[in-house]
Amino acid sequence: MNWDQIEGKWTEVKGKARASWGEFTDDELDQIGGKKDQLVGKLQQKYGLEREEAEKRADDWANTL
């Protein structure tokens, strides 16, 4: 699934994001709103990842949807 599709279906896939990244709160997931750059930033903040690694994990997750 591409990021435009994820953003459009965020309410449907938000639960899958919660399952993948359990440290995210409901408010944080709402803030992300399906936007890749927001997800990458939260991954960096919550999990201490470098930007490249956070982008890779976000893309890998999107490819599983």
Phi, psi and omega in degrees: 000137179272170188290332175295320178292318180298316179299319180291332182248025187304320181297331179281324185262356181302322178297324177291325176294319179298320179294325181282323183231084186294345181280349180284136175275167177300320179298318179295320178295323176294321179294321180299314174057022179086006181271127183301315183296326177291318179296315180300316179299318179292323177297319178297315183293311186282325187248000177065034182270151170289157184303316182298317180292320179296319178295319179298315180294321178296316179293320177299318178297315180298326180288344179273350183279000000 
